Amino acid sequence: MGSEVIAICNPATREVRFLPDVPHEGEDFICSIGFEREENKYKVVLTIETNGKLSRAWVFTLGIDKSWREMIKYGEHDYYIAGHISGICISGIIYRISLAPDYCIVAFDVKSEIFTSITMSIELCRSFIDCDNMLIEVNGKLGMMKYSDYLFGNDIYLWVFEEHEEWKHEILHIPLEREPNEFYFDPFMIRKYGAEEIVFAIHITSRSHDDVLVFYIYDMKNKSWRHFEVQEFPGQIEMNRSRLVQWPLLYHLYHHKQLRSRRGFLTESLMSPNGKEIACQSVALDVLSSLPENVIHDILKFLPLRDVVRTNILSTKWRYKWCRIPQLELHIAPWLVEDLRSSSIQFNKILYHLLTFHAGPISKFIFSLYTNGRGRPELDKLVYFLSRNGVQHLDFTFCGCSQYKMHSSFFTCSQLRYLSLSGCEIQIVPPAFKGFHKLISLKLSEVTISSIVLESLIPNCPLLEQLVCDGVAIDDPEISAPMLRSFEYIEDEGFICLKSAPYLAKLSLTHMKYHVGTGSFLESFSALEHLKLNRFSLKVIDEDDEIPELECLNLEAFSDVTFIHLREVKLIQTIGSEPELQLIKLLLAKSPMLERMLIQPSKTGGHASRTITIPIVLNSFRRASPEVQVVYNL
């Protein structure tokens, strides 16, 4: 979240550098770092996600910039960057995955600071949604990797982006030394190591042999394999067919193979492309019990929940440590199969074990699920469980053919500070509801809620600072939130009325019509710092008459209005109409601290001839701020 600190660590020198504060607090963001060899510069690109979609982006050049620089253009696509899949920088280009609806690779050129996209098939991109897949570098080219999910499978699927925008497909067959019917095989970590090597860490559990952890290293240049084994873990490793943990723990094992141990040994073999062993050596290995307690806690903190639970089998020291972690993240995607009924049964078992074994408070809970139209009593139990464990950050996302009806125990989550709901239905506010007196951020996306319920909910959140309503179909709601500082409303039709928001600093309205009394528009937003209007229509209501659309806007009517805090204005999908020009004229004339105004005209509807002349008109408008930068993107 935006309140977190961004730091960069140089592992060679152990130097840590802290970057400036995130430009927009309270919003989800993704950071990537890239190196541009020609100019010898490291740059960090930070993207803000709004409802999963890239909405804003900043760049910071190490050693040069003192603050973040915001980018104006992000390309021609809507990017939905998958934050759970790590990005990679290759030859001065940062690559990341963009999910539905437009599956593609997002490419950020570190030198030119321009976003572009690389097309990929939907089938290919869907295979990279969960956390077990990744982007890698293959001989200086972009590669994408996925392993077989099936039991006894030992094939690694590799795609390499070649010239002429073609993807070359290759299957890597891991040269296992035992017959598949003798053991259970599961590659639970895939990680690039070195310039031209990929490391596969595999847990092998056998009916007739001791459990073994094997690291297979594939040399991409010479097309050869080598491997080493970790045997006799401390504690008893139980028979288990699933993955253990991801790279933090394995990285520790891999890079400490030279340490001595009385209980374990490591065997490393070098194999030729045909699988024949040509060299062998043994070295000692440090055991898991040597890990300090704070390292164990850090490992659990950054792992997905399914892998956190699986640390039970590592050693007795690790057993049930997951039961007390305060932050849980649970998604249906890792368990989703073609048979949704089987997925549902398995998911219910997971919820049952979570509710049964977890002890202690839960400060943060992120949850997503596909709903099939039937009632989900296990979800009601989950909501009740969270309400009894002091949850402070709650993120519920439901997708499918029906919405989840929030259980009444939801209204007893009195410790909530951050709340995000998607695909839910809130029918009534219980009479016994005492309010969310600590809530500071509320995000509603595709939520069914009546204006009456919303109007009774918001006033009971006295500290609310951020409110996002996306696709929330409500009839003429009146929003009263005295402490509100950020408000974003996205809806194709409907009206909105902000009754009381004296501290509102950020306002974003998309596809909206706004009801105001004569002379009150923008006057109630004197504390505004950022204003964004996208396909915005204004209606002025007089005591005796209603004007269908704003025909004129005289500056004399706003002689007593000054937007002394307004620093940024964005007008999206403008058509150059007279009301729009008058609004721009007003904002320029009444905003002495304005730093930047971005105007993005509509490219549809036959308004091209009108929009071309707008820059000439803008130059004639008086500007209260001598430092204002007006950017008009044709």
C-alpha positions in Angstrom: 0.0 0.0 0.0 1.0 3.6 -0.4 2.0 4.0 3.2 4.9 1.6 2.8 8.5 2.7 2.3 10.4 1.9 -0.9 14.0 0.9 -0.5 16.7 -0.5 -2.9 19.4 -2.8 -1.6 22.7 -3.5 -3.3 23.5 -7.1 -2.2 27.2 -6.7 -3.1 27.8 -3.7 -0.8 24.8 -4.3 1.5 24.0 -0.6 1.0 20.3 0.3 1.3 18.8 3.5 -0.2 15.4 4.8 0.6 13.4 6.5 -2.2 11.1 9.4 -1.7 7.5 8.8 -0.5 5.0 7.2 -2.8 3.3 10.1 -4.8 -0.2 8.8 -4.0 -0.8 7.4 -0.5 -3.4 4.8 0.1 -3.3 3.2 -3.3 -1.8 0.0 -4.5 1.4 0.3 -6.4 4.0 -1.9 -8.2 7.7 -1.0 -8.4 10.3 -2.3 -10.9 13.9 -1.3 -11.4 15.8 -1.3 -14.6 19.3 -0.5 -15.8 20.1 1.4 -19.0 23.7 0.4 -20.1 24.3 3.2 -22.6 23.7 6.0 -20.2 24.7 3.9 -17.1 21.6 4.8 -15.2 19.3 2.9 -12.9 15.7 3.9 -12.9 12.7 2.8 -10.8 9.2 2.9 -12.4 6.3 3.0 -10.0 2.7 2.3 -11.3 -0.5 3.0 -9.4 -3.3 0.5 -9.8 -6.9 1.6 -9.7 -9.3 -1.4 -9.7 -6.4 -3.5 -11.1 -5.7 -1.2 -14.0 -2.7 1.0 -14.5 -3.9 4.6 -13.9 -0.7 6.6 -13.2 3.0 6.1 -13.4 6.2 7.8 -12.1 9.9 7.4 -12.8 12.8 8.0 -10.4 16.5 8.0 -11.7 18.9 7.0 -9.0 21.6 9.5 -8.3 19.9 12.3 -10.3 16.2 12.8 -9.4 15.2 14.3 -6.0 11.5 13.4 -6.4 9.3 11.2 -8.6 8.5 12.3 -12.2 5.1 11.5 -13.4 4.6 10.1 -16.9 1.9 11.4 -19.2 1.4 8.6 -21.7 1.2 4.9 -21.0 0.6 3.6 -24.5 -2.6 2.7 -26.4 -3.7 -0.2 -24.2 -5.3 -0.6 -20.8 -2.7 -2.5 -18.7 -3.7 -4.8 -15.9 -0.3 -5.6 -14.5 0.0 -8.8 -12.5 1.7 -7.7 -9.4 2.2 -11.4 -8.2 4.4 -12.2 -11.2 7.8 -10.6 -10.9 9.1 -8.4 -13.7 12.5 -8.6 -15.3 14.9 -6.1 -17.0 16.6 -7.3 -20.1 18.9 -5.0 -22.2 17.3 -1.8 -20.8 13.7 -3.0 -21.1 11.5 -3.9 -18.1 8.9 -6.6 -18.9 5.8 -7.4 -16.9 2.6 -9.4 -17.5 -0.7 -7.7 -18.3 -3.7 -9.9 -17.6 -7.3 -9.8 -18.9 -9.0 -8.4 -21.0 -6.0 -7.6 -23.2 -3.4 -10.3 -22.5 0.1 -9.0 -23.4 3.6 -8.2 -22.1 4.1 -4.7 -20.9 7.5 -3.4 -22.0 9.0 -0.2 -20.4 12.0 1.3 -22.2 14.3 2.5 -19.4 16.0 5.0 -21.7 13.1 6.6 -23.5 10.6 6.0 -20.6 7.9 4.8 -23.0 5.5 1.9 -22.5 4.8 -0.5 -25.3 3.2 -3.9 -25.5 4.0 -7.4 -26.9 1.1 -9.4 -28.1 0.6 -12.9 -26.8 -2.1 -15.5 -27.2 -4.8 -15.8 -24.5 -3.9 -19.4 -24.1 -0.3 -18.6 -23.4 -1.1 -15.8 -21.0 -3.6 -17.8 -19.0 -0.9 -20.3 -18.2 1.0 -17.5 -16.3 -1.7 -16.3 -13.9 -0.6 -18.2 -10.8 2.6 -17.6 -8.8 4.5 -20.7 -10.1 5.3 -19.1 -13.5 7.7 -16.4 -14.3 9.5 -14.2 -16.8 13.1 -15.1 -17.3 16.1 -14.1 -19.5 17.2 -16.6 -22.1 20.4 -15.7 -23.8 19.6 -12.0 -23.8 16.0 -12.6 -24.9 12.7 -12.5 -23.1 11.4 -15.9 -21.9 8.3 -17.2 -20.2 8.3 -20.4 -18.2 5.7 -22.9 -16.9 6.1 -26.4 -15.5 3.6 -29.3 -15.8 1.0 -29.3 -13.0 0.3 -33.0 -13.3 1.6 -35.6 -10.9 4.6 -37.5 -12.2 5.2 -34.8 -14.8 8.7 -33.5 -15.3 8.4 -31.3 -18.3 9.2 -27.6 -18.2 7.6 -25.4 -20.9 9.7 -22.5 -22.1 8.6 -19.8 -24.6 11.2 -17.4 -26.0 10.4 -14.2 -27.8 12.3 -14.2 -31.0 12.6 -11.7 -33.8 9.6 -10.7 -35.9 7.4 -10.9 -32.8 7.3 -14.7 -32.8 7.3 -16.9 -29.7 9.5 -20.0 -29.9 8.3 -23.0 -27.9 10.6 -25.5 -26.2 10.1 -28.3 -23.7 12.8 -29.0 -21.2 12.8 -32.5 -19.9 14.4 -32.8 -16.4 16.7 -35.9 -16.4 15.3 -37.5 -13.2 17.3 -40.5 -12.0 14.4 -42.6 -10.7 11.5 -44.0 -12.5 8.3 -41.9 -12.3 6.2 -44.7 -10.7 8.6 -44.9 -7.7 8.2 -41.4 -6.3 6.1 -38.3 -6.3 7.6 -35.4 -8.3 6.8 -31.7 -7.8 9.0 -28.8 -8.9 8.1 -26.1 -6.4 10.6 -23.4 -7.3 11.9 -22.2 -10.6 14.5 -19.5 -10.4 17.1 -18.1 -12.7 20.6 -18.2 -11.3 23.6 -16.7 -13.0 23.8 -15.4 -16.5 22.7 -18.5 -18.4 21.4 -20.9 -15.9 18.0 -21.9 -14.5 17.6 -23.6 -11.2 14.7 -26.1 -10.5 14.2 -27.1 -6.9 12.3 -30.4 -6.6 10.9 -32.3 -3.6 10.9 -36.0 -4.1 9.0 -38.2 -1.7 9.4 -42.0 -2.2 7.7 -45.0 -0.8 10.9 -47.0 -0.7 13.6 -44.3 -0.2 14.2 -41.3 2.0 12.8 -38.0 1.0 15.2 -35.8 -1.1 15.4 -32.2 -2.1 17.1 -32.0 -5.5 18.4 -28.8 -7.2 18.6 -29.3 -11.0 20.6 -26.6 -12.9 20.1 -26.2 -16.6 22.8 -24.6 -18.7 20.9 -22.8 -21.4 24.0 -22.2 -23.6 25.4 -25.7 -23.6 22.0 -27.5 -23.2 23.3 -29.6 -20.3 22.1 -30.4 -16.8 23.8 -30.8 -13.4 22.2 -31.4 -10.0 22.8 -31.8 -6.3 20.8 -33.4 -3.6 19.9 -32.3 0.0 19.2 -35.4 2.2 18.3 -36.1 5.8 16.5 -32.9 6.7 16.3 -32.1 10.5 13.1 -33.4 11.8 11.0 -35.9 9.9 9.8 -35.0 6.4 6.3 -36.4 5.9 5.1 -38.0 2.7 3.7 -35.0 0.7 2.9 -34.6 -3.0 2.8 -30.8 -3.0 5.3 -28.0 -3.2 7.0 -26.8 -0.1 8.1 -23.2 -0.1 9.2 -20.7 -2.7 12.6 -19.1 -3.3 13.5 -17.3 0.0 14.2 -20.6 1.8 15.6 -22.4 -1.2 17.9 -19.5 -1.9 19.2 -19.9 1.6 19.8 -23.6 1.0 21.3 -23.2 -2.4 23.9 -20.5 -1.4 24.9 -22.2 1.9 25.9 -25.6 0.5 29.5 -25.1 1.6 28.6 -25.0 5.3 29.3 -28.0 7.5 26.6 -30.2 9.0 26.7 -33.4 11.1 23.2 -34.5 10.0 23.1 -33.8 6.3 25.2 -34.0 3.1 24.9 -32.7 -0.4 25.8 -34.5 -3.6 26.4 -32.5 -6.8 26.6 -34.3 -10.2 27.4 -32.9 -13.6 25.5 -34.4 -16.5 26.0 -34.2 -20.2 23.0 -33.5 -22.5 22.3 -37.2 -22.8 21.9 -37.5 -19.0 25.2 -39.4 -18.4 26.9 -38.4 -15.1 30.5 -37.2 -15.7 31.5 -35.8 -12.3 30.5 -36.0 -8.7 31.4 -34.3 -5.5 30.1 -34.0 -1.9 29.9 -30.9 0.3 28.3 -30.2 3.6 25.0 -28.4 4.2 23.7 -26.2 6.9 20.4 -27.4 8.3 17.0 -25.6 8.5 17.2 -25.5 12.3 20.0 -22.9 12.0 17.7 -20.3 10.6 17.1 -17.5 13.0 13.6 -16.8 14.2 13.4 -13.4 12.4 14.4 -15.1 9.1 11.6 -17.7 9.5 9.1 -14.9 10.1 10.3 -13.0 7.0 9.9 -16.1 4.9 6.4 -16.7 6.0 5.5 -13.1 5.5 6.3 -13.1 1.8 5.0 -16.5 0.8 1.5 -17.3 -0.6 -0.8 -18.9 2.0 -0.8 -22.4 0.4 3.0 -22.5 0.7 3.0 -21.0 4.2 0.9 -23.9 5.4 3.2 -26.5 3.7 6.2 -25.3 5.8 4.7 -27.7 8.5 6.7 -30.5 7.0 10.1 -28.8 7.0 11.0 -29.5 10.6 9.5 -29.6 14.1 10.7 -26.0 14.6 8.5 -24.9 11.6 5.4 -26.8 12.6 2.3 -24.7 13.0 4.2 -21.4 12.8 1.8 -20.4 10.1 -1.1 -20.5 12.6 0.0 -17.2 14.2 0.9 -15.1 11.1 -1.3 -11.9 11.2 -1.5 -11.5 7.4 -3.3 -14.0 5.1 -3.9 -13.9 1.4 -6.1 -16.6 -0.1 -7.2 -16.9 -3.8 -9.2 -19.5 -5.7 -6.9 -19.4 -8.8 -4.2 -21.9 -7.5 -7.0 -24.5 -6.9 -9.2 -23.8 -9.9 -9.7 -26.8 -12.2 -12.2 -27.6 -14.9 -14.4 -29.3 -12.5 -15.7 -26.4 -10.4 -17.4 -28.7 -8.0 -14.0 -30.4 -7.1 -12.5 -27.0 -6.7 -15.3 -25.9 -4.4 -14.8 -29.0 -2.3 -11.1 -28.5 -2.0 -11.5 -24.8 -1.2 -14.0 -25.6 1.5 -11.5 -27.9 3.1 -8.9 -25.2 3.1 -11.3 -22.7 4.7 -12.1 -25.4 7.3 -8.5 -25.9 8.3 -7.9 -22.1 8.3 -10.7 -21.5 10.7 -9.8 -24.5 12.9 -6.0 -24.0 13.3 -5.3 -20.3 13.1 -4.8 -18.6 16.4 -4.2 -15.0 17.3 -5.3 -11.8 15.6 -5.5 -11.2 11.9 -4.6 -7.7 10.9 -4.8 -8.2 7.1 -6.9 -10.6 5.0 -7.0 -10.7 1.2 -9.5 -13.1 -0.4 -10.8 -13.9 -3.9 -13.3 -16.5 -5.0 -15.4 -17.6 -8.0 -19.0 -17.8 -6.9 -21.4 -20.1 -8.7 -24.8 -18.7 -7.7 -25.4 -20.9 -4.7 -25.3 -19.9 -1.1 -21.9 -20.1 0.5 -22.4 -20.7 4.3 -18.6 -21.4 4.7 -18.1 -17.7 3.6 -20.4 -16.5 6.3 -18.3 -18.5 8.8 -15.2 -16.9 7.4 -16.7 -13.4 7.8 -17.7 -14.2 11.4 -14.2 -15.6 12.1 -12.6 -12.4 10.8 -14.9 -10.2 12.9 -13.8 -12.0 16.0 -10.1 -11.7 15.3 -9.8 -7.9 14.9 -9.2 -7.7 11.2 -8.0 -4.2 10.2 -7.4 -4.6 6.4 -10.0 -6.6 4.5 -10.1 -7.2 0.8 -12.9 -9.3 -0.6 -13.2 -10.1 -4.4 -15.9 -12.3 -5.8 -16.3 -13.0 -9.5 -18.7 -15.3 -11.4 -22.4 -15.5 -12.1 -23.6 -14.2 -8.7 -22.6 -11.8 -5.9 -21.9 -12.8 -2.4 -24.4 -11.3 0.1 -22.3 -9.9 3.0 -23.2 -11.6 6.3 -24.5 -9.5 9.1 -21.3 -10.2 11.2 -19.4 -8.0 8.7 -20.8 -5.0 10.5 -19.2 -6.1 13.7 -15.6 -5.7 12.3 -15.1 -2.6 14.5 -11.3 -2.5 14.0 -11.4 -2.1 10.2 -9.2 0.6 8.7 -9.0 -0.5 5.1 -12.0 -2.1 3.3 -12.2 -3.2 -0.3 -15.2 -5.1 -1.6 -15.8 -6.4 -5.2 -18.7 -8.5 -6.5 -20.6 -8.3 -3.2 -24.1 -7.3 -2.2 -25.0 -5.3 0.9 -28.7 -5.4 1.5 -29.3 -3.7 4.8 -27.4 -2.1 7.7 -28.3 -3.8 10.9 -30.0 -1.6 13.5 -27.3 -2.6 16.0 -24.5 -1.3 13.7 -22.2 0.9 15.8 -20.1 2.1 12.8 -16.6 1.7 11.5 -15.1 4.3 13.6 -11.5 3.5 12.5 -12.1 3.1 8.8 -10.1 5.5 6.7 -10.3 3.8 3.2 -13.4 2.3 1.5 -13.4 0.8 -2.0 -16.5 -0.6 -3.6 -16.4 -2.2 -7.1 -19.4 -3.8 -8.7 -21.1 -3.8 -5.4 -24.9 -3.9 -5.2 -26.0 -1.4 -2.5 -28.9 1.0 -2.3 -28.5 4.7 -1.9 -30.3 4.4 1.5 -27.8 1.8 2.8 -24.8 3.8 1.5 -26.1 7.1 3.0 -26.4 5.3 6.3 -23.1 3.6 6.1 -20.8 6.6 5.2 -21.8 8.8 8.1 -20.9 6.0 10.5 -17.3 6.2 9.2 -16.2 9.5 10.8 -12.5 9.1 9.9 -13.1 8.1 6.3 -10.5 9.7 4.0 -10.7 7.7 0.8 -13.8 6.6 -1.0 -13.9 4.7 -4.4 -17.2 3.7 -6.1 -16.7 1.8 -9.4 -19.7 0.4 -11.1 -21.9 0.9 -8.0 -25.4 1.5 -9.4 -27.1 3.7 -6.9 -29.8 6.3 -7.4 -28.9 9.9 -6.6 -26.8 9.3 -3.5 -25.9 12.1 -1.1 -22.4 11.6 0.3 -21.6 13.3 3.6 -18.1 12.6 4.8 -16.5 15.5 6.7 -13.0 14.0 6.7 -13.0 12.8 3.1 -9.8 13.7 1.2 -10.1 11.4 -1.9 -13.2 10.5 -3.9 -13.4 8.5 -7.1 -16.7 7.7 -8.8 -17.1 5.7 -12.0 -20.5 5.0 -13.3 -22.1 5.1 -16.8 -25.3 6.7 -15.7 -26.6 8.4 -12.6 -26.0 11.4 -10.4 -23.9 12.1 -7.4 -24.2 14.8 -4.7 -21.4 15.6 -2.3 -23.2 17.1 0.6 -20.3 17.8 2.9 -16.6 17.3 2.1 -14.7 20.4 3.2 -11.3 18.6 3.1 -11.6 16.9 -0.2 -8.2 17.1 -2.0 -8.6 14.6 -4.8 -11.7 14.3 -6.9 -12.1 11.9 -9.9 -15.5 11.6 -11.8 -15.9 9.4 -14.8 -19.1 9.1 -17.0 -20.9 11.1 -14.3 -23.6 13.8 -14.2 -23.3 16.1 -11.2 -26.2 17.9 -9.6 -25.4 21.3 -8.1 -27.3 24.4 -7.0 -26.6 27.6 -8.8 -23.2 29.0 -8.0 -22.3 26.1 -5.7 -20.3 24.0 -8.3 -16.6 23.7 -7.3 -17.2 26.3 -4.5 -17.7 23.4 -2.1 -14.3 22.0 -3.2 -12.1 24.8 -2.2 -9.5 22.4 -0.7 -9.1 20.5 -4.0 -5.5 19.6 -5.0 -6.2 17.1 -7.8 -9.2 17.2 -10.1 -9.9 14.6 -12.8 -13.1 14.7 -15.0 -13.6 12.0 -17.6 -16.6 12.3 -19.9 -18.2 14.5 -17.3 -21.6 16.2 -17.6 -22.7 19.0 -15.4 -26.3 19.9 -14.6 -27.1 23.1 -12.7 -30.4 23.1 -10.7 -32.0 26.5 -10.0 -34.9 27.0 -7.7 -37.3 27.5 -10.7 -35.6 25.8 -13.6 -33.3 23.0 -14.6 -30.8 23.6 -17.4 -30.3 20.4 -19.5 -26.6 21.1 -19.9 -24.3 23.9 -18.8 -24.6 26.6 -21.5 -22.5 29.3 -19.9 -20.2 29.8 -16.9 -19.6 33.4 -16.1 -16.5 34.2 -14.0 -18.5 36.9 -12.2 -20.7 34.2 -10.6 -17.5 32.8 -9.0 -15.9 36.1 -7.9 -15.6 34.9 -4.3 -14.2 31.5 -5.2 -10.5 30.7 -5.2 -9.0 27.3 -5.4 -5.9 28.0 -3.4 -5.0 24.3 -3.0 -5.6 23.1 -6.5 -2.4 21.9 -8.0 -3.4 19.4 -10.7 -6.3 19.1 -13.1 -7.0 16.3 -15.6 -9.8 16.6 -18.2 -10.2 13.3 -20.2 -12.3 12.7 -23.3 -13.0 16.3 -23.9 -14.7 17.4 -27.2 -14.0 21.2 -27.1 -17.5 22.3 -26.3 -18.2 25.8 -25.0 -19.0 24.6 -21.4 -15.8 22.7 -21.3 -13.8 25.7 -22.4 -15.5 27.9 -19.8 -14.7 25.4 -17.1 -11.0 25.3 -18.1 -11.1 29.1 -18.2 -12.5 29.2 -14.7 -10.0 26.8 -13.3 -7.0 28.6 -14.8 -8.3 32.0 -13.6 -9.1 30.9 -10.0 -6.2 28.5 -9.2 -3.1 30.5 -8.1 -1.2 27.4 -7.1 -2.0 25.3 -10.1 1.1 23.4 -11.4 -0.3 21.2 -14.2 -3.4 20.8 -16.3 -3.7 17.8 -18.6 -6.3 17.9 -21.3 -6.9 14.7 -23.4 -9.4 15.2 -26.2 -11.8 12.5 -27.4 -10.6 10.7 -30.6 -14.1 9.6 -31.6 -17.4 11.2 -32.5 -16.2 13.5 -35.3 -14.8 16.2 -33.0 -11.3 16.3 -34.6 -11.7 19.7 -36.3 -12.9 21.3 -33.2 -10.1 19.8 -30.9 -7.3 21.0 -33.2 -8.1 24.7 -32.5 -8.4 24.3 -28.7 -4.7 25.0 -28.0 -5.1 28.4 -29.7 -8.1 29.2 -27.4 -6.2 28.0 -24.3 -3.4 30.4 -24.9 -5.8 33.3 -24.6 -7.1 32.4 -21.2 -5.8 34.3 -18.2 -3.8 32.2 -15.7 -3.6 32.9 -12.0 -0.6 30.7 -11.6 2.5 31.8 -13.5 4.0 28.3 -13.1 1.1 26.3 -14.5 1.9 23.8 -17.3 -1.0 23.1 -19.7 -0.5 19.8 -21.6 -2.8 19.2 -24.5 -2.5 15.7 -26.0 -3.7 15.5 -29.5 
